């Protein structure tokens, strides 16, 4: 039976999970969540995830939320994308935690403020502050990738899939691939993996649907 991923195309956190499911060769089906019309805040959705957030993975009798937990589950279940040793596994987790706090958490919020709020409601000071934090995070990741093809070890892991989650989106949030050559090379390397798709091609939901 296929796993079900509750998701929508605009969500970088859902994209991490969708990409991991695909690259780990798990069978899965997307379940569209109409986030922008408030579906994630409804009682029906809260019955699935009390936190009212996307993504949610349901795999048989297992229901999980939070992208980092979902990535860890996929890796543990399939034996793929998790590193070659216990030491690499710890390093993978270190980068997952860093990404959630320093990169994706800030990128997701900044992208939302800049692209999915009406222009007259955008907090410009907050956006500028977040972009400063993101620039520091891009620098850390770019410098790390100067020393290695992948974030951990010699192959793609869930650390890569977590950190890339928002970086394939075209909506502006203060990231230009041309400014970060090692990140640019690494993103091309991820996009060359068999099964890779852009988030708007991998999951239902696209800003053009609401245009």
PAVEX-665442 format. One record per residue (C-alpha): residue number from 1; chain; x, y negated, z negated. Coordinates in steps of 0.5 Angstrom, whole numbers, plus 2048, in hexadecimal, padded with zeros to 3 digits. Example, Ala and Ser with C-alpha at 12.3 -4.5 7.8 and 13.67 -1.06 7.14 Angstrom:
2
(site 1 "A" (819 809 7F0)),
(site 2 "A" (81B 802 7F2)),
//
This chain:
211
(site 1 "A" (800 800 800)),
(site 2 "A" (803 7F9 802)),
(site 3 "A" (804 7F4 7FD)),
(site 4 "A" (800 7EE 7FD)),
(site 5 "A" (804 7E7 7FC)),
(site 6 "A" (7FF 7E1 7FA)),
(site 7 "A" (803 7DB 7FE)),
(site 8 "A" (802 7D5 803)),
(site 9 "A" (807 7D3 808)),
(site 10 "A" (809 7CC 805)),
(site 11 "A" (80B 7D0 7FF)),
(site 12 "A" (813 7D1 7FE)),
(site 13 "A" (812 7D5 7F8)),
(site 14 "A" (80D 7DA 7FC)),
(site 15 "A" (812 7DA 802)),
(site 16 "A" (818 7DD 7FD)),
(site 17 "A" (813 7E3 7FC)),
(site 18 "A" (811 7E4 803)),
(site 19 "A" (818 7E4 805)),
(site 20 "A" (81A 7E9 800)),
(site 21 "A" (814 7ED 801)),
(site 22 "A" (816 7ED 809)),
(site 23 "A" (81D 7EE 808)),
(site 24 "A" (81D 7F4 803)),
(site 25 "A" (818 7F7 808)),
(site 26 "A" (812 7F7 803)),
(site 27 "A" (80B 7F8 806)),
(site 28 "A" (807 7F1 805)),
(site 29 "A" (801 7ED 807)),
(site 30 "A" (800 7E6 805)),
(site 31 "A" (7FA 7E3 802)),
(site 32 "A" (7F9 7DC 803)),
(site 33 "A" (7F8 7D7 7FD)),
(site 34 "A" (7F5 7D1 7FF)),
(site 35 "A" (7F9 7CD 7FB)),
(site 36 "A" (7F8 7C6 7FD)),
(site 37 "A" (7F0 7C7 7FC)),
(site 38 "A" (7F2 7C9 7F5)),
(site 39 "A" (7F1 7D1 7F6)),
(site 40 "A" (7F7 7D2 7F1)),
(site 41 "A" (7F3 7CE 7EB)),
(site 42 "A" (7ED 7D2 7EC)),
(site 43 "A" (7EA 7D7 7E7)),
(site 44 "A" (7EB 7DD 7EC)),
(site 45 "A" (7F2 7DB 7ED)),
(site 46 "A" (7F4 7DA 7E6)),
(site 47 "A" (7F1 7E1 7E5)),
(site 48 "A" (7F7 7E4 7E9)),
(site 49 "A" (7FC 7DF 7E7)),
(site 50 "A" (7FB 7DB 7E0)),
(site 51 "A" (800 7D6 7E2)),
(site 52 "A" (7FC 7D4 7E8)),
(site 53 "A" (802 7D4 7ED)),
(site 54 "A" (804 7D7 7F3)),
(site 55 "A" (807 7DC 7F5)),
(site 56 "A" (804 7E2 7F2)),
(site 57 "A" (806 7E9 7F4)),
(site 58 "A" (802 7EF 7F3)),
(site 59 "A" (805 7F6 7F4)),
(site 60 "A" (800 7FC 7F2)),
(site 61 "A" (7FF 7FB 7EA)),
(site 62 "A" (805 7F5 7EA)),
(site 63 "A" (803 7EE 7EA)),
(site 64 "A" (808 7E9 7EA)),
(site 65 "A" (809 7E1 7EA)),
(site 66 "A" (80F 7DD 7EA)),
(site 67 "A" (814 7DE 7F0)),
(site 68 "A" (81A 7E0 7EC)),
(site 69 "A" (816 7E5 7E9)),
(site 70 "A" (813 7E7 7F0)),
(site 71 "A" (81A 7E7 7F3)),
(site 72 "A" (81D 7EB 7ED)),
(site 73 "A" (817 7F1 7EE)),
(site 74 "A" (818 7F1 7F5)),
(site 75 "A" (820 7F2 7F5)),
(site 76 "A" (81F 7F7 7EF)),
(site 77 "A" (819 7FB 7F2)),
(site 78 "A" (81D 7FC 7F9)),
(site 79 "A" (824 7FC 7F7)),
(site 80 "A" (826 7F6 7FC)),
(site 81 "A" (828 7EF 7FB)),
(site 82 "A" (82A 7F0 7F4)),
(site 83 "A" (832 7F0 7F5)),
(site 84 "A" (836 7F6 7F5)),
(site 85 "A" (838 7F6 7ED)),
(site 86 "A" (836 7F4 7E6)),
(site 87 "A" (83A 7EE 7E7)),
(site 88 "A" (838 7EC 7ED)),
(site 89 "A" (831 7ED 7EB)),
(site 90 "A" (832 7E8 7E5)),
(site 91 "A" (835 7E3 7EA)),
(site 92 "A" (82E 7E4 7EE)),
(site 93 "A" (82A 7E2 7E8)),
(site 94 "A" (82F 7DC 7E6)),
(site 95 "A" (82D 7D9 7ED)),
(site 96 "A" (826 7DB 7ED)),
(site 97 "A" (825 7D7 7E6)),
(site 98 "A" (82A 7D1 7E9)),
(site 99 "A" (825 7D1 7EF)),
(site 100 "A" (81F 7D1 7EB)),
(site 101 "A" (821 7CB 7E7)),
(site 102 "A" (826 7C7 7EB)),
(site 103 "A" (824 7C8 7F2)),
(site 104 "A" (81D 7CB 7F4)),
(site 105 "A" (81A 7C8 7EE)),
(site 106 "A" (81C 7C1 7F0)),
(site 107 "A" (81B 7C2 7F8)),
(site 108 "A" (814 7C5 7F7)),
(site 109 "A" (812 7BF 7F3)),
(site 110 "A" (815 7BA 7F7)),
(site 111 "A" (813 7BD 7FE)),
(site 112 "A" (80C 7BD 7FB)),
(site 113 "A" (80C 7B5 7F9)),
(site 114 "A" (80F 7B3 7FF)),
(site 115 "A" (80B 7B7 804)),
(site 116 "A" (804 7B9 801)),
(site 117 "A" (802 7B3 7FD)),
(site 118 "A" (7FF 7AD 800)),
(site 119 "A" (804 7A8 801)),
(site 120 "A" (801 7A3 7FC)),
(site 121 "A" (802 7A8 7F7)),
(site 122 "A" (809 7AA 7F8)),
(site 123 "A" (80E 7A9 7F2)),
(site 124 "A" (814 7A6 7F5)),
(site 125 "A" (818 7A5 7EF)),
(site 126 "A" (817 7AC 7ED)),
(site 127 "A" (818 7AF 7F4)),
(site 128 "A" (81F 7AB 7F4)),
(site 129 "A" (821 7AE 7EE)),
(site 130 "A" (81F 7B5 7F0)),
(site 131 "A" (823 7B4 7F7)),
(site 132 "A" (829 7B2 7F2)),
(site 133 "A" (828 7B8 7EF)),
(site 134 "A" (828 7BC 7F5)),
(site 135 "A" (82E 7B9 7F8)),
(site 136 "A" (832 7BC 7F2)),
(site 137 "A" (82F 7C3 7F3)),
(site 138 "A" (830 7C3 7FB)),
(site 139 "A" (837 7C1 7F9)),
(site 140 "A" (838 7C7 7F4)),
(site 141 "A" (835 7CC 7F9)),
(site 142 "A" (839 7C9 7FF)),
(site 143 "A" (840 7CA 7FB)),
(site 144 "A" (83E 7D1 7F9)),
(site 145 "A" (83C 7D3 800)),
(site 146 "A" (843 7D0 802)),
(site 147 "A" (846 7D6 7FF)),
(site 148 "A" (841 7DC 801)),
(site 149 "A" (83D 7DE 806)),
(site 150 "A" (837 7DF 801)),
(site 151 "A" (836 7DD 7FA)),
(site 152 "A" (837 7E3 7F7)),
(site 153 "A" (83C 7E9 7FA)),
(site 154 "A" (83C 7EA 801)),
(site 155 "A" (835 7EB 803)),
(site 156 "A" (82F 7E8 802)),
(site 157 "A" (82B 7E8 7FC)),
(site 158 "A" (825 7E5 7F8)),
(site 159 "A" (82A 7DF 7F6)),
(site 160 "A" (82A 7DD 7FD)),
(site 161 "A" (823 7DE 7FE)),
(site 162 "A" (821 7DA 7F8)),
(site 163 "A" (826 7D4 7FA)),
(site 164 "A" (823 7D4 801)),
(site 165 "A" (81C 7D4 7FF)),
(site 166 "A" (81B 7CC 801)),
(site 167 "A" (821 7CB 805)),
(site 168 "A" (81D 7CD 80C)),
(site 169 "A" (818 7C8 80C)),
(site 170 "A" (818 7C2 810)),
(site 171 "A" (814 7BE 80C)),
(site 172 "A" (819 7B8 809)),
(site 173 "A" (81B 7B9 802)),
(site 174 "A" (822 7B6 802)),
(site 175 "A" (825 7BC 805)),
(site 176 "A" (829 7BC 80C)),
(site 177 "A" (82C 7C2 80E)),
(site 178 "A" (832 7BE 812)),
(site 179 "A" (834 7BB 80B)),
(site 180 "A" (836 7C2 808)),
(site 181 "A" (83A 7C6 80D)),
(site 182 "A" (83A 7CC 809)),
(site 183 "A" (833 7CC 807)),
(site 184 "A" (831 7CC 80F)),
(site 185 "A" (836 7D2 810)),
(site 186 "A" (833 7D6 80B)),
(site 187 "A" (82B 7D4 80D)),
(site 188 "A" (82D 7D6 814)),
(site 189 "A" (830 7DD 811)),
(site 190 "A" (829 7DE 80E)),
(site 191 "A" (825 7DC 814)),
(site 192 "A" (829 7E1 818)),
(site 193 "A" (827 7E7 813)),
(site 194 "A" (822 7EC 816)),
(site 195 "A" (81B 7EA 814)),
(site 196 "A" (81C 7E3 813)),
(site 197 "A" (817 7DE 814)),
(site 198 "A" (816 7D7 813)),
(site 199 "A" (811 7D6 80D)),
(site 200 "A" (80B 7D3 811)),
(site 201 "A" (80C 7DA 816)),
(site 202 "A" (80C 7DE 810)),
(site 203 "A" (807 7DC 80C)),
(site 204 "A" (800 7D9 80D)),
(site 205 "A" (7FF 7D2 80C)),
(site 206 "A" (802 7CC 80F)),
(site 207 "A" (801 7C4 80F)),
(site 208 "A" (7FF 7C4 816)),
(site 209 "A" (7F9 7C8 813)),
(site 210 "A" (7F7 7C2 80F)),
(site 211 "A" (7F9 7BC 814)),
//
